[in-house]
Amino acid sequence: MVRKKTEFLYLCEEDMISAGVLDGAQCVATIDEMFKVVGQGDYLMGGYNENEHGVRIIFPVEKRFPNMPVAGPDRRFMAMVAYLGGKFNVCAEKWYGSNIENPKRGLPRSVLIVVLNDVETGEPLALMSANLLSAMRTGSVPAVGAKYLARKGADTASLIGAGVISRATLTCLKAALPGLKVAKIYDLVKEKAEAFGETISRELGIQVQAVASMEEAVGGSDFISIATAGKKKPEIQTKWLKPDAVLAMQGTADLSDDLFLSSTVVFDELKMHWAWKEEEERIPDSDAARKLGFPGENVFRLIDQGKMQKSDLRGLSAIAAGKQLGRSSANERFVMIIGGMPVEDAAWGWALYQNALKKGIGQKLTLWNSPHWL
């Protein structure tokens, strides 16, 4: 038997930029297509339930050995694995380590790579720098949500948190909402919001203005995105929101039960959030310091209390696939809960890999010229 040479494409961050990782329009179109595929059920994620967000190393609260890390804010290593069908037909893994102290070291909070694999042979197709990939695929999800949920003619957006994810979100929102004219940005650090507004206004050609308060940011906006990290959660009061607004949560926030109960709640993929709930519940309350929490916990609490019904919830994948309604009335308000799925990394990674192949971008690396053992 002839032994097969195996090569794969390595794409550094500069290669990813050349391949179009910052192209908001292509990213939104790709993730929209991914949601349609997921809505049809042609996907698999990790775990026996086929819907795990990822597998993470759960660090202990106290040191057990001199070099063993301990639990802390956003302190983890995680592998997010998926198969995505449809036109993608690829397996992928995103692997990353995260430490909220990293910016003090001149590093992003999380350091990410994505691997694409052939679904039949398991051979690697590509190894790629994934910080920009992950940010853009994250920012594209609320933009896809805006496409299906925002009111007709929506022209005003608000961003809570002047970080990388808000930057990616606005890039993608501009592609998803053709009528977008004004974006407001609020951050606890005023200077950071002002710098964000000046930079993004130039890049995107729309008016991005820093505002002085959460209420000013949220009030009057058609679409609001929360993308924050840290101990202090943004507090959003129901009375600040327009009755037809869409509030997308990519980070944690302090929302009242009344806001959830008076809005239509949409998850990116419901099955994943139920799996997330089950995972968190496996950690006993006596070890609560090791729990990271999960985005939909307050909604599921309301369901457990009988104040909401599981049947009330919608999923963006089901909406994209035409199995559930998006906006059904002019004054319908939405709260969109986004957890992030490895199928998103698979989809956007696959699209960028195709771009790189067409443009001759990247470096071919050899796994083996001939496998030593068969």
SEMILO-766673 format. One line per 2 residues: number of its first residue (from 0); their letters; for each residue x, y, z of C-alpha. Coordinates in pm, whole numbers, padded with zeros to 5 digits. Layout:
NUM> a> X Y Z; ...
This chain:
0> mv> 00000 00000 00000; 00127 00346 -00093
2> rk> 00168 00553 00220; 00005 00894 00195
4> kt> 00181 01225 00249; -00019 01457 00475
6> ef> 00012 01834 00461; -00192 02112 00617
8> ly> -00216 02488 00576; -00084 02713 00851
10> lc> -00237 03060 00868; -00088 03319 01102
12> ee> -00285 03629 01205; -00152 03835 00913
14> dm> -00257 03554 00676; -00604 03550 00832
16> is> -00641 03923 00771; -00539 03874 00407
18> ag> -00793 03590 00381; -01073 03827 00492
20> vl> -01125 03748 00859; -01241 04109 00919
22> dg> -01494 04107 00634; -01821 04165 00820
24> aq> -02047 04099 00522; -01897 03759 00441
26> cv> -01886 03665 00809; -02256 03745 00859
28> at> -02352 03552 00543; -02143 03254 00654
30> id> -02281 03243 01008; -02636 03291 00878
32> em> -02584 02984 00658; -02440 02798 00957
34> fk> -02754 02872 01161; -02967 02734 00878
36> vv> -02760 02413 00878; -02777 02383 01258
38> gq> -03151 02449 01247; -03189 02147 01017
40> gd> -02994 01936 01267; -02693 01869 01042
42> yl> -02429 01924 01309; -02268 01765 01613
44> mg> -02096 01926 01908; -01917 01759 02199
46> gy> -02050 01521 02460; -02300 01237 02451
48> ne> -02579 01495 02427; -02407 01628 02109
50> ne> -02448 01988 02226; -02169 02071 02469
52> hg> -02037 02427 02451; -01692 02288 02523
54> vr> -01481 02087 02764; -01285 02298 03009
56> ii> -01024 02238 03272; -01188 02332 03602
58> fp> -00912 02460 03826; -00929 02404 04203
60> ve> -00999 02690 04443; -00677 02627 04639
62> kr> -00336 02518 04514; -00274 02145 04531
64> fp> 00074 02157 04381; 00321 02447 04344
66> nm> 00262 02505 03972; -00106 02411 03945
68> pv> -00328 02709 03853; -00625 02797 04073
70> ag> -00973 02916 03986; -01011 03285 03906
72> pd> -01212 03524 03689; -01214 03392 03332
74> rr> -00934 03147 03416; -00962 02833 03207
76> fm> -00840 02615 02926; -01110 02492 02692
78> am> -01155 02275 02385; -01461 02343 02169
80> va> -01525 02069 01910; -01783 02034 01635
82> yl> -01887 01872 01312; -02076 02102 01075
84> gg> -02257 01960 00773; -02422 02125 00477
86> kf> -02179 02287 00235; -01918 02303 00513
88> nv> -01876 01929 00585; -01586 01981 00824
90> ca> -01475 01894 01175; -01311 02163 01384
92> ek> -01167 02236 01724; -01102 02569 01891
94> wy> -00849 02541 02171; -00764 02824 02402
96> gs> -00634 02938 02735; -00782 03241 02909
98> ni> -00664 03464 03192; -00816 03803 03272
100> en> -00468 03921 03377; -00323 03870 03028
102> pk> -00357 04233 02909; -00107 04331 03178
104> rg> 00136 04102 02995; 00065 04258 02656
106> lp> -00156 03967 02552; -00526 03927 02470
108> rs> -00736 03787 02753; -00771 03462 02554
110> vl> -00519 03309 02314; -00691 03094 02050
112> iv> -00617 02856 01766; -00854 02663 01536
114> vl> -00785 02331 01367; -00992 02206 01072
116> nd> -01000 01834 00995; -01112 01614 00708
118> ve> -01430 01440 00824; -01336 01105 00665
120> tg> -00965 01063 00735; -00922 01290 01037
122> ep> -00624 01457 00870; -00567 01822 00958
124> la> -00661 02062 00679; -00557 02385 00848
126> lm> -00414 02528 01168; -00503 02893 01207
128> sa> -00460 03187 01438; -00808 03234 01578
130> nl> -00835 03544 01797; -00975 03754 01511
132> ls> -01172 03458 01375; -01336 03403 01714
134> am> -01409 03772 01769; -01573 03811 01429
136> rt> -01781 03496 01451; -01894 03614 01796
138> gs> -01983 03958 01663; -02169 03809 01369
140> vp> -02423 03623 01585; -02607 03933 01716
142> av> -02588 04072 01363; -02762 03762 01227
144> ga> -03012 03803 01510; -03067 04164 01404
146> ky> -03144 04046 01052; -03434 03832 01178
148> la> -03546 04024 01487; -03480 04396 01447
150> rk> -03766 04622 01345; -03791 04718 00981
152> ga> -03585 05029 00920; -03373 04989 01234
154> dt> -03109 05263 01226; -02972 05301 01579
156> as> -02753 05057 01774; -02594 05066 02118
158> li> -02284 04887 02238; -02211 04824 02605
160> ga> -01840 04763 02652; -01572 04922 02433
162> gv> -01376 04605 02367; -01284 04372 02084
164> is> -01623 04197 02070; -01813 04526 02041
166> ra> -01579 04625 01760; -01652 04300 01576
168> tl> -02024 04328 01650; -02055 04674 01501
170> tc> -01855 04567 01195; -02105 04286 01139
172> lk> -02413 04493 01232; -02326 04742 00960
174> aa> -02348 04455 00711; -02671 04313 00856
176> lp> -02860 04643 00899; -02825 04847 00578
178> gl> -03008 05142 00734; -02776 05171 01035
180> kv> -02683 05537 01083; -02585 05589 01446
182> ak> -02418 05375 01709; -02375 05469 02076
184> iy> -02096 05325 02287; -02082 05313 02668
186> dl> -01796 05188 02880; -01709 05233 03246
188> vk> -01386 05393 03126; -01502 05708 02944
190> ek> -01174 05759 02757; -01191 05405 02622
192> ae> -01541 05466 02484; -01433 05794 02324
194> af> -01131 05634 02157; -01353 05348 02036
196> ge> -01601 05594 01884; -01336 05793 01700
198> ti> -01162 05485 01558; -01472 05293 01450
200> sr> -01639 05601 01299; -01343 05634 01063
202> el> -01328 05264 00984; -01698 05202 00920
204> gi> -01814 05542 00795; -02102 05570 01041
206> qv> -02150 05798 01340; -02029 05626 01658
208> qa> -02067 05844 01966; -01955 05783 02323
210> va> -02226 05847 02583; -02203 05915 02956
212> sm> -02446 05662 03102; -02600 05320 03051
214> ee> -02945 05477 03030; -02835 05718 02758
216> av> -02678 05432 02564; -02983 05205 02579
218> gg> -03260 05462 02545; -03403 05503 02196
220> sd> -03191 05229 02038; -03330 04966 01805
222> fi> -03054 04717 01883; -02839 04688 02196
224> si> -02539 04459 02234; -02382 04382 02573
226> at> -02025 04254 02547; -01854 04301 02882
228> ag> -01633 04095 03112; -01538 04129 03473
230> kk> -01707 04122 03812; -01934 04425 03763
232> kp> -02237 04334 03551; -02417 04602 03348
234> ei> -02763 04677 03486; -03033 04734 03225
236> qt> -03371 04863 03339; -03681 04764 03145
238> kw> -03810 05122 03129; -03502 05231 02932
240> lk> -03581 05002 02640; -03805 05077 02345
242> pd> -04098 04835 02324; -03964 04704 01991
244> av> -03594 04690 02084; -03362 04390 02057
246> la> -03121 04336 02346; -02840 04090 02267
248> mq> -02637 03953 02558; -02290 03833 02462
250> gt> -02165 03893 02814; -02330 03876 03152
252> ad> -02574 04145 03258; -02810 04222 03545
254> ls> -03158 04203 03393; -03477 04201 03598
256> dd> -03721 03912 03585; -03972 04163 03451
258> lf> -03757 04226 03144; -03736 03857 03062
260> ls> -04108 03806 03127; -04213 04102 02911
262> st> -03989 04010 02617; -03951 03724 02372
264> vv> -03639 03529 02471; -03425 03392 02188
266> fd> -03120 03170 02238; -02855 03112 01973
268> el> -02912 02734 02009; -03142 02610 02282
270> km> -03003 02256 02298; -02658 02385 02384
272> hw> -02791 02598 02670; -02983 02307 02820
274> aw> -02661 02104 02804; -02477 02394 02970
276> ke> -02734 02399 03251; -02685 02026 03310
278> ee> -02306 02068 03319; -02319 02347 03578
280> er> -02564 02152 03792; -02315 01865 03815
282> ip> -02089 02091 04026; -02223 02074 04384
284> ds> -02316 02391 04571; -02044 02307 04822
286> da> -01794 02370 04541; -01974 02679 04404
288> ar> -01652 02883 04372; -01556 02663 04076
290> kl> -01876 02734 03885; -01842 02974 03592
292> gf> -02214 03025 03545; -02391 03010 03211
294> pg> -02569 03275 03006; -02924 03148 03037
296> en> -02934 03062 03405; -03189 03330 03502
298> vf> -03426 03226 03223; -03404 02861 03329
300> rl> -03463 02967 03690; -03788 03135 03580
302> id> -03886 02815 03400; -03809 02607 03710
304> qg> -04026 02849 03911; -04314 02809 03664
306> km> -04306 03176 03559; -04200 03093 03203
308> qk> -04258 02791 02984; -03992 02610 02787
310> sd> -04223 02640 02487; -04200 03021 02515
312> lr> -03834 03015 02415; -03707 03049 02060
314> gl> -03379 02958 01897; -03196 03159 01632
316> sa> -03107 02840 01447; -03474 02741 01432
318> ia> -03567 03093 01315; -03300 03091 01043
320> ag> -03418 02749 00927; -03779 02870 00908
322> kq> -03900 02646 01191; -03988 02930 01431
324> lg> -04101 03288 01386; -03863 03579 01416
326> rs> -04040 03911 01471; -04414 03854 01471
328> sa> -04541 04201 01569; -04429 04564 01546
330> ne> -04401 04610 01923; -04233 04280 02005
332> rf> -03924 04319 02222; -03651 04057 02223
334> vm> -03382 03948 02466; -03125 03741 02280
336> ii> -02893 03517 02483; -02572 03418 02309
338> gg> -02339 03151 02440; -02107 03095 02146
340> mp> -02090 02763 01964; -01796 02570 01816
342> ve> -01994 02527 01492; -01942 02901 01442
344> da> -01566 02852 01451; -01603 02560 01209
346> aw> -01808 02768 00964; -01601 03087 00963
348> gw> -01276 02888 00975; -01386 02681 00676
350> al> -01482 02993 00477; -01146 03158 00549
352> yq> -00963 02837 00460; -01139 02838 00122
354> na> -01043 03204 00073; -00681 03124 00159
356> lk> -00669 02835 -00088; -00806 03054 -00367
358> kg> -00563 03338 -00292; -00259 03119 -00228
360> ig> -00226 03250 00129; -00052 03064 00411
362> qk> 00226 02814 00458; 00200 02444 00382
364> lt> 00340 02230 00662; 00408 01858 00646
366> lw> 00268 01625 00910; 00456 01337 00750
368> ns> 00591 01247 00408; 00508 00886 00484
370> ph> 00353 00765 00812; 00616 00566 01000
372> wl> 00361 00313 01131; 00029 00211 00978
